[in-house]
Amino acid sequence: MTDQDCLSPQEASYIAHNAYFTLKDWISGQPTVGMETRANVRKMVLGDGMGTVAQSGGGNTSLRGTGLSGAKLDRVFAGTTGGVSTGFGYVLSFSRDGRRHAVVATRGTRAEHSKADLLTDARGSMAAMPGVGPVHQGFRNTFDSVKIGFTRDERRIMDADVVHCVGHSLGGAVATLVATHFAGRGKPSSSTPSARPVSARWALRQPWRHCWASRTSTASRMTSIR
């Protein structure tokens, strides 16, 4: 994987932020339990991006004005935290320089809809993950739940030349596990988390390399070279 295959810092941060819009009514600033409609998620990810959050000063993070304006929104999927199912992320696909890319984006912790995300964060016992080692039990459980959703786009993801796994906070941890899942299947996979709280012992064993798109980037980009 070359640096040209990496997302820019702006693209990665917008993708991670937009994952929150899969949570029902996050677009209005008052999220509730459930999953947002695909039409509304598409509006925020690739459309005009103007919801209550943006209008109140939250900023417009639509990809329309970026190099990913031609991307396609594929599946919007749910995830389970603390026994509660909510919108948790989405899959994008795009082409750049003759290369096919897939993006799996996962959202971070939000306490407004319920305490379910906080319960997941607090479940810090270790669970075994094949090919990885011990990881945070709560993050592993959430990964298992979202895998059901994104694997429905498995053919599209596996046909891509590069898979980007992007997330913030809880989503950053899940994105790292998603990247590990696809790297283990032989796909060049990049993980762009702004939080990666998985097992330190596992992290030290993995053959990751850092590739920074710019010296001002706040998101570490880790690319599997297995």
C-alpha positions as CSV (number, residue, x, y, z in Angstrom):
1,M,0.0,0.0,0.0
2,T,1.4,3.4,-1.0
3,D,0.8,6.8,0.6
4,Q,-1.4,7.7,-2.4
5,D,-3.8,5.0,-1.1
6,C,-4.2,6.8,2.2
7,L,-7.1,9.1,3.2
8,S,-6.2,12.7,3.8
9,P,-6.6,14.0,7.4
10,Q,-9.7,16.0,6.4
11,E,-11.3,13.0,4.7
12,A,-10.6,10.7,7.6
13,S,-11.9,13.2,10.2
14,Y,-15.1,13.9,8.2
15,I,-15.7,10.1,7.7
16,A,-15.3,9.5,11.4
17,H,-17.6,12.4,12.4
18,N,-20.3,11.4,9.9
19,A,-20.5,7.9,11.5
20,Y,-22.4,9.5,14.4
21,F,-25.2,10.4,12.0
22,T,-26.2,6.7,11.8
23,L,-27.5,7.1,15.3
24,K,-31.2,7.9,15.1
25,D,-31.9,11.6,15.4
26,W,-28.3,12.6,15.9
27,I,-29.0,14.8,12.9
28,S,-31.3,16.9,15.1
29,G,-28.8,17.0,18.0
30,Q,-31.1,14.8,20.2
31,P,-30.1,11.2,19.5
32,T,-32.3,8.3,20.5
33,V,-32.1,4.5,20.5
34,G,-32.3,3.2,16.9
35,M,-30.8,3.7,13.5
36,E,-31.2,6.7,11.2
37,T,-32.7,6.2,7.7
38,R,-30.2,5.6,4.9
39,A,-31.6,8.7,3.1
40,N,-30.7,11.0,6.0
41,V,-27.3,9.4,6.5
42,R,-26.6,9.9,2.8
43,K,-27.6,13.6,3.1
44,M,-25.1,14.1,5.9
45,V,-22.3,12.0,4.4
46,L,-22.5,13.0,0.7
47,G,-25.3,15.6,0.4
48,D,-25.7,19.1,1.6
49,G,-24.9,18.0,5.2
50,M,-27.1,20.6,6.8
51,G,-28.7,19.3,9.9
52,T,-29.4,21.0,13.2
53,V,-25.9,20.0,14.4
54,A,-24.2,21.8,11.5
55,Q,-26.5,24.8,11.7
56,S,-25.8,25.3,15.4
57,G,-22.0,25.6,14.7
58,G,-21.1,22.0,14.6
59,G,-19.7,22.4,11.1
60,N,-20.6,20.8,7.8
61,T,-18.6,17.6,7.4
62,S,-20.2,16.4,4.1
63,L,-17.7,14.8,1.7
64,R,-19.4,16.7,-1.1
65,G,-16.6,19.4,-1.2
66,T,-13.7,16.9,-0.8
67,G,-11.9,14.5,-3.1
68,L,-14.5,11.9,-2.1
69,S,-17.5,13.8,-3.5
70,G,-18.0,10.9,-6.0
71,A,-18.1,8.2,-3.4
72,K,-21.1,5.9,-3.1
73,L,-22.8,5.2,0.2
74,D,-23.4,1.4,0.5
75,R,-24.7,-0.1,3.7
76,V,-25.7,1.7,6.9
77,F,-25.3,-0.9,9.7
78,A,-26.2,-1.3,13.4
79,G,-24.1,-2.3,16.3
80,T,-24.9,-3.5,19.9
81,T,-23.5,-1.9,23.0
82,G,-24.7,-2.8,26.5
83,G,-27.4,-5.0,25.0
84,V,-28.9,-2.0,23.0
85,S,-28.9,-1.9,19.2
86,T,-28.3,1.4,17.5
87,G,-27.0,2.9,14.3
88,F,-23.2,2.4,14.4
89,G,-21.6,3.0,11.0
90,Y,-21.6,2.8,7.3
91,V,-19.7,1.5,4.2
92,L,-18.5,3.8,1.4
93,S,-16.9,2.9,-1.9
94,F,-14.9,5.1,-4.3
95,S,-12.2,5.0,-6.9
96,R,-9.0,7.0,-7.0
97,D,-6.1,6.8,-9.5
98,G,-7.5,3.6,-10.9
99,R,-7.7,1.9,-7.5
100,R,-10.9,0.7,-5.8
101,H,-11.4,1.7,-2.2
102,A,-13.9,0.7,0.5
103,V,-14.4,2.5,3.8
104,V,-15.9,1.0,6.9
105,A,-16.7,3.8,9.4
106,T,-17.8,3.2,13.0
107,R,-19.0,5.8,15.5
108,G,-17.8,6.5,19.0
109,T,-19.4,6.7,22.4
110,R,-22.6,8.8,22.9
111,A,-24.3,8.8,26.3
112,E,-27.4,10.9,25.2
113,H,-29.5,8.0,23.9
114,S,-28.8,5.6,26.9
115,K,-26.0,4.4,29.1
116,A,-25.3,1.4,26.7
117,D,-22.1,2.8,25.1
118,L,-20.7,3.7,28.6
119,L,-21.4,0.1,29.8
120,T,-19.5,-1.2,26.8
121,D,-16.5,1.1,27.5
122,A,-16.5,0.0,31.1
123,R,-16.4,-3.7,30.3
124,G,-12.7,-3.8,30.4
125,S,-12.0,-7.5,31.0
126,M,-10.0,-9.3,28.3
127,A,-11.5,-11.6,25.7
128,A,-9.5,-13.8,23.3
129,M,-9.7,-12.9,19.6
130,P,-8.4,-15.5,17.1
131,G,-5.2,-14.4,15.4
132,V,-4.9,-11.3,17.7
133,G,-4.8,-12.2,21.3
134,P,-6.5,-10.6,24.3
135,V,-8.6,-7.6,23.6
136,H,-11.1,-5.4,25.5
137,Q,-14.3,-7.5,26.0
138,G,-16.7,-4.7,25.4
139,F,-15.0,-3.6,22.1
140,R,-14.8,-7.3,21.0
141,N,-18.6,-7.7,21.6
142,T,-19.4,-4.5,19.6
143,F,-17.1,-5.6,16.8
144,D,-18.9,-9.0,16.6
145,S,-22.2,-7.2,16.4
146,V,-21.2,-4.7,13.6
147,K,-19.5,-7.5,11.6
148,I,-23.0,-8.9,10.8
149,G,-23.9,-5.6,9.1
150,F,-20.7,-4.8,7.1
151,T,-20.2,-8.4,5.9
152,R,-23.4,-8.0,3.9
153,D,-21.2,-5.8,1.7
154,E,-18.4,-8.3,1.9
155,R,-18.1,-8.9,-1.8
156,R,-17.7,-5.1,-2.5
157,I,-15.2,-4.8,0.3
158,M,-13.1,-7.8,-0.7
159,D,-13.1,-6.7,-4.3
160,A,-11.6,-3.3,-3.3
161,D,-7.8,-2.8,-3.7
162,V,-7.7,-1.0,-0.3
163,V,-10.0,-1.1,2.8
164,H,-10.0,1.9,5.1
165,C,-11.4,1.4,8.6
166,V,-12.1,4.7,10.3
167,G,-13.6,5.6,13.7
168,H,-13.4,7.9,16.8
169,S,-13.3,6.9,20.5
170,L,-15.1,3.5,20.9
171,G,-15.4,3.5,17.1
172,G,-11.6,3.9,16.8
173,A,-11.2,0.7,18.8
174,V,-13.8,-1.1,16.7
175,A,-12.2,0.2,13.5
176,T,-8.8,-1.3,14.5
177,L,-10.5,-4.7,15.0
178,V,-12.3,-4.4,11.6
179,A,-8.9,-3.6,9.9
180,T,-7.4,-6.6,11.6
181,H,-10.3,-8.8,10.4
182,F,-9.7,-7.8,6.8
183,A,-5.9,-7.8,7.0
184,G,-6.2,-11.4,8.3
185,R,-8.0,-12.2,5.1
186,G,-5.2,-10.8,3.0
187,K,-6.7,-7.3,2.2
188,P,-4.5,-4.3,2.4
189,S,-6.3,-2.5,5.3
190,S,-5.6,0.8,6.9
191,S,-6.9,1.8,10.4
192,T,-7.4,5.5,11.1
193,P,-8.6,5.7,14.7
194,S,-8.3,8.7,17.0
195,A,-8.5,6.2,19.9
196,R,-7.2,2.6,19.8
197,P,-7.6,1.2,23.3
198,V,-7.0,-2.5,22.6
199,S,-4.5,-4.8,24.2
200,A,-1.1,-3.3,24.5
201,R,0.5,-6.7,24.3
202,W,-1.3,-7.3,20.9
203,A,-0.4,-3.8,19.6
204,L,3.3,-4.3,20.3
205,R,3.3,-7.6,18.4
206,Q,1.6,-6.3,15.2
207,P,3.6,-5.3,12.1
208,W,2.0,-1.9,11.6
209,R,3.7,1.1,10.1
210,H,2.6,4.7,10.6
211,C,2.0,6.9,7.5
212,W,1.2,10.5,8.2
213,A,-0.5,12.5,5.4
214,S,0.7,15.7,6.9
215,R,2.6,16.9,10.0
216,T,-0.6,18.6,11.3
217,S,-2.7,15.4,11.2
218,T,-4.3,14.6,14.5
219,A,-5.4,11.1,13.4
220,S,-2.7,8.4,13.4
221,R,-2.9,6.3,10.3
222,M,-1.7,2.7,10.7
223,T,-1.4,0.5,7.7
224,S,-1.1,-3.3,7.9
225,I,1.9,-4.6,6.0
226,R,1.1,-8.3,6.6
